[in-house]
Amino acid sequence: MKNELDHLMFGVARLEDGVDYIHENLCVSSPYGGEHDGLGTHNALYGLQGKLYFEVLAPNEDSDAQSTFRQNTEQLTKPQLVSYIVRTSNIADFAKKCSEMGVTTIGPTPFSRITPDGYKLEWQLLFFDEPDFDGLMPIIIDWGNTPHPADSLASDLEMKLFQLGAPNADQLAKLFKKLGIPIQVVHTEDKYIMARFKTVRGDVELRGWPRNMALSP
């Protein structure tokens, strides 16, 4: 079972504002991604070097569906990183490992969205329910047989660093090691999520307060 960083989730209350923010700060543009069935959200995607991508997520004004994804982005007063997603090669085995370790999870749950050209992307998500690390745990994703979104995105952007800041960094790092989650954690007074990008204007950091994006079982 192989686990690796899959993509970053950048939340914003209006998708257009998020796309403008990324263009202004990272100097890249993105086509519209698509709508998330049953979640009330939609997105825009940016390719990163190394089979990674960057997702701008926002409430979909054309949908009445409610979810934690929608609620967390609707409440934002400014664009920011809100979560991150780790890819696994076998989500069922990963969930079993968590259960054996006494780590509480929700899922796996199937999700999908339709691309602008009408293609249906399908994947499974697993969420953590660990209050001691609220918002700092990743969302686990398994793309199954669906082509990875990064394969069809221009990788114009390089991410030089991704890390979490946490008051309980030592405990979180130990848990990550046991679960095989390859994410850097540093000790800080306040928790944060941070990514540093190489752009045509030099290095740019994006930060945010990690949100618990877990959906109800």
KAHU-V638907 format. One record per helix or strand. SS is the DSSP state (hx for helix, st for strand). FROM is the first residue (numbers start at 1). LEN is the number of residues. If there is no record, write none. Layout:
# KAHU-V638907
SS&FROM&LEN + SS&FROM&LEN
This chain:
# KAHU-V638907
st&3&9 + hx&15&12 + st&32&5 + st&41&8 + st&52&8 + hx&68&7 + st&80&9 + hx&91&11 + st&105&11 + st&120&9 + hx&131&3 + st&139&4 + hx&149&4 + st&157&10 + hx&169&11 + st&184&4 + st&192&8 + st&202&7
